[in-house]
Amino acid sequence: MIATRNPKDAKPRRALKSAARAGEAVLEIDEGAVRDIMARLARVEGQVRAVQRMLDERRDCHAIVQQLGAARTALERATAQLMVSSLAQCIRSAKNGADEVEIQKLMATFTKLL
């Protein structure tokens, strides 16, 4: 879920560090989901570097394409995990009167990815 940063928020959260300006939207999902997504992205980064090395070494096309496919799949899974975590947080917040517009935006974004 994306929410507006509250300058009075006393909780030191890693996600809030990047939201330097008051009023800037921040990602609000649990830290476990963030760690999982970051781990997936680190794997993608490693796979892309491996593809670069393979190209530099003029390795077999089939092996390179296989690695590119693995990187794409890992990136798609990270995207889906982010969307599911955001949507779940938004739905939890909806029980407490969260904005229906935000839920609709997340659902539309998720649908575009399918």
C-alpha positions as CSV (number, residue, x, y, z in Angstrom):
1,M,0.0,0.0,0.0
2,I,1.2,3.5,-0.7
3,A,0.5,6.1,1.9
4,T,1.4,9.6,2.6
5,R,4.2,10.1,5.0
6,N,3.3,11.5,8.3
7,P,6.1,13.7,9.6
8,K,4.9,12.9,13.2
9,D,5.5,9.2,12.6
10,A,7.8,8.2,15.4
11,K,8.6,4.8,14.1
12,P,12.0,4.6,12.5
13,R,11.3,2.6,9.3
14,R,13.7,1.7,6.6
15,A,11.1,2.5,3.9
16,L,10.6,6.0,5.3
17,K,14.3,6.9,4.9
18,S,14.0,7.3,1.2
19,A,10.9,9.5,1.5
20,A,12.9,12.6,2.2
21,R,10.1,15.2,1.7
22,A,7.0,15.5,3.8
23,G,3.9,14.3,1.9
24,E,5.8,12.0,-0.4
25,A,4.2,8.5,-0.9
26,V,6.0,5.6,0.8
27,L,5.6,1.9,0.5
28,E,4.0,0.3,3.5
29,I,4.5,-3.4,3.5
30,D,6.0,-5.6,6.3
31,E,9.7,-5.9,6.6
32,G,9.7,-9.6,5.9
33,A,8.2,-9.0,2.5
34,V,10.7,-6.2,1.8
35,R,13.6,-8.6,2.7
36,D,12.2,-11.4,0.5
37,I,11.8,-9.0,-2.5
38,M,15.2,-7.6,-2.0
39,A,16.7,-11.1,-2.0
40,R,14.9,-11.9,-5.2
41,L,16.2,-8.7,-6.8
42,A,19.8,-9.5,-5.6
43,R,19.4,-12.9,-7.4
44,V,18.2,-11.1,-10.6
45,E,21.2,-8.8,-10.3
46,G,23.5,-11.8,-10.2
47,Q,21.8,-13.4,-13.1
48,V,22.1,-10.3,-15.2
49,R,25.8,-10.0,-14.4
50,A,26.2,-13.7,-15.4
51,V,24.5,-12.9,-18.7
52,Q,26.9,-10.0,-19.3
53,R,29.9,-12.3,-18.6
54,M,28.5,-14.9,-20.9
55,L,28.1,-12.4,-23.7
56,D,31.6,-11.1,-23.1
57,E,32.9,-14.6,-23.3
58,R,30.8,-15.3,-26.4
59,R,29.1,-18.3,-24.8
60,D,26.4,-20.4,-26.4
61,C,23.3,-18.5,-27.4
62,H,21.0,-21.2,-25.8
63,A,22.8,-20.9,-22.4
64,I,22.5,-17.1,-22.5
65,V,18.8,-17.2,-23.4
66,Q,18.2,-19.7,-20.6
67,Q,19.8,-17.3,-18.1
68,L,17.8,-14.3,-19.5
69,G,14.7,-16.3,-19.0
70,A,15.6,-17.2,-15.4
71,A,16.3,-13.5,-14.7
72,R,12.9,-12.5,-16.3
73,T,11.1,-15.0,-14.2
74,A,12.8,-13.9,-11.0
75,L,11.9,-10.3,-11.7
76,E,8.3,-11.2,-12.5
77,R,8.1,-13.1,-9.2
78,A,9.5,-10.1,-7.3
79,T,6.9,-7.9,-9.0
80,A,4.1,-10.2,-8.1
81,Q,5.3,-10.5,-4.5
82,L,5.4,-6.7,-4.2
83,M,1.9,-6.3,-5.6
84,V,0.4,-9.1,-3.4
85,S,2.0,-7.7,-0.3
86,S,0.8,-4.2,-1.2
87,L,-2.7,-5.4,-1.9
88,A,-2.9,-7.4,1.3
89,Q,-1.8,-4.4,3.3
90,C,-4.3,-2.2,1.5
91,I,-7.1,-4.7,2.2
92,R,-6.1,-4.9,5.9
93,S,-6.2,-1.1,6.1
94,A,-9.6,-1.1,4.3
95,K,-11.1,-2.8,7.3
96,N,-10.1,0.3,9.2
97,G,-11.6,2.7,6.7
98,A,-8.8,2.9,4.1
99,D,-9.3,4.5,0.8
100,E,-11.2,2.3,-1.8
101,V,-9.5,4.3,-4.6
102,E,-6.1,2.9,-3.5
103,I,-7.4,-0.6,-3.6
104,Q,-8.8,-0.1,-7.1
105,K,-5.4,1.4,-8.3
106,L,-3.5,-1.6,-7.0
107,M,-6.0,-4.0,-8.6
108,A,-5.7,-2.2,-11.9
109,T,-1.9,-2.3,-11.7
110,F,-1.9,-6.0,-10.8
111,T,-4.3,-6.7,-13.7
112,K,-1.9,-4.9,-16.2
113,L,0.9,-7.3,-15.1
114,L,-1.1,-10.4,-15.9
